[in-house]
Amino acid sequence: MSELKVLSVASEIFPLVKTGGLADVTGALPGALAREGVEMRTLVPAYPAVKGKLLDAAAARDYDNLFGGPARVLAGKAAGLDVFAVDAPHLFARPGNPYLGADGLDWPDNARRFAALARVGADIGLGAIGRFLSPIFISRTDLVRARRSPSTTSPSRAIFPFRSSANWACLRARCRSTGSSISAASAI
């Protein structure tokens, strides 16, 4: 079992949903970190394309009102990835592009949609569903990795240590000791 547990929060992940390079990195990172002994689960919106590929999904948490409607967090596997999916139909059950309507313009509620995703990521990082994940996650997530979606105003990269700053040092030391090409900057 890994010493370090990481939750990655992203608006897309390859091969489930992809509009650009973000999905490629988000999809490749769990495997790269697994080779270093780091366990990672990715939180993404439950777009129709994601829900359709999610296997053995189970509700990990329910929200009576997540930014305007009921929602739940599904935990499962898809394409070999450990995934949490925010199942909030009022926010994410839309056809086509995750960010744009049929008219080619941003969905008018994109800020609310991705704020909801960030909220769920923060809840998970603070241990809201840690008991469900055992043995993948024991109690709380060690790090949350969040990348900016095209429609949010969040920072382009944010890393939030939840247990201690020693976890990040542990990852860096593990990479150095194994001669890995994963650097602290590129790993998270």
N, C-alpha and C positions, 0 to 999 in steps of 0.2 A: 504494500500500500504506500502511496506517495505521501511525503511530508507536506507537499504543497498542493493546494486545490485552487484552481483558477476558474472564475466565471467570466466568459467573454460575452459581451453584449453588442450585438450588431444588427443592422437593418436587413442584411442579406448574407447568405452563406452558400458557397458552391458545394455540391451540385443541386441544392434545393431551389434556390432563387438567386439570379445573378443579373445585374445591370452593368457591372464594371469590375474593376480590380479589387474593390473591397471584399467582394464575395470570394475571390480566389484566395486572398490572404486569410480571411476568416475560416474558410474550409480547410486550409492546409495547416494552420497553426496547431490544432489539437494533436495531430499526428507528429508534428515536429517536436512539440513539448513532451509527448508521451515517450519519445526516445530518450528524453532527459529525465524521465521518472516523474513528470508533472502531470497531474490529472486535470483535464479541462472539460467543461460543459459549456455549450453556447446557448445563449438566450436570443431568440429571434421572434419576430411577429409570426403568428400562425396564418400567413397568407394562404389562400387556397392551394397553391403549389406545395407549401410546406406541410399543411395538414394531410394532403393526399399521399405524402411519402413517409409520414410518421408511423413507425411500427410500435406495437405494444404500448401505446400511449395511455397514461393514467393521469387523472387530475391530481396535481400536487398542491394546489392552492386555489381557492375561490375568492373572487372579489364581488361584492354586491354592487359596487359602483366604482368602476375604473374609468375615470375621465368621461363620464356620460352614459355608462351602461354596464351590465354585468360582464364579467370576464373570468377566465380561469387560466391557470398555468398548467400546461400539459408536459409531462416528462416522458421521454421515449428515445428511440433510436431512429435515425434516418441516414441512409447511405453510409453506415458505419460510424456516424457521429453521435455522441451523446448530446441530446438537444432538450432544451426547455422551449416551449412555444407559447406565446401569449395569445390565447384564444379569446379575442374580443371582436366579435363579428361587426359591431358598430364602428370599429376602427380599421380592421384589416381584411375583412371579407369583401374584396373588391376585385373586379376583373382586370387583367392586363398588368401594366407596370406598377410596381409597389409605390412609386412616388407621384405618378402622373395619371390624370384622368384621360378619357378618350379624346378630349380636346387638346391634349398635349401640354396642358397647364398643370402646375402642382395641385394636388388635392388641397382644397382650402383649409382643411383641418390637419395638415401635416405636423404642425407644431404640437398640437394636442396628441396626435397619434404617437409620435416618438417621445414625447414627455411621458406618456403612459409606459412605453417600453423601458425608459430610464427608471421610472418609479419601481417597476417590478424588479429590475436589476438591483436597485438599492435594497429593496426588501429581501431578496434572496441573499445578497451579500451580508446583510445583517442577521441572517439565520432564520428567516421566516419559514423556510421549508427544508432546513438542513436535516431534520429528523427523517424526512421522506427519502433522502438521498443515500443514507447509510447503506453500504460502506463507501460509496463514491465520495461523499462529503460527510464528515463526522458531525460537526455542529454548525460552524459558520464558515463561509468561504474566506480563504486567505487573501486573495486578490480579486478585484473586479477589473477587467479590461474593457474599456468602452471606446468605441470609435464613433466619430461624428457621422451622422447620416447627412445626405445632401440637403435635408430640409430642416435641420435643427440648428440651434444656436449654441449647442454645447461645445466644449473644447474639442479640438481635433483628436487629442489623445488624453485619456485620463486613467490613472491607475490609483486605486483606492485600497491601501492595506487595511484589512479589518482586524487582524489579530495583533500583528506586530511588524515593525519595519524590518525585523530580522528575516522575515520570509523572502523579501526581495534579495537581500544579501545571500540567502541560502541558494536561490535560483542562480544568481551570478556566479557564486562559488562552484556550484555543481557544473555549470557550463564550462568554467575555466578548468576544473579538475578532469573533465572528460575530453578536453580538447575540442569541444563542440564549436561549430560555426555559428550557433545561435548566440547572439550577443544580448546583453540586457536591454538594449534599445530596440532590437528587432523582435525579441521574444514576446514582449507584452505591448 
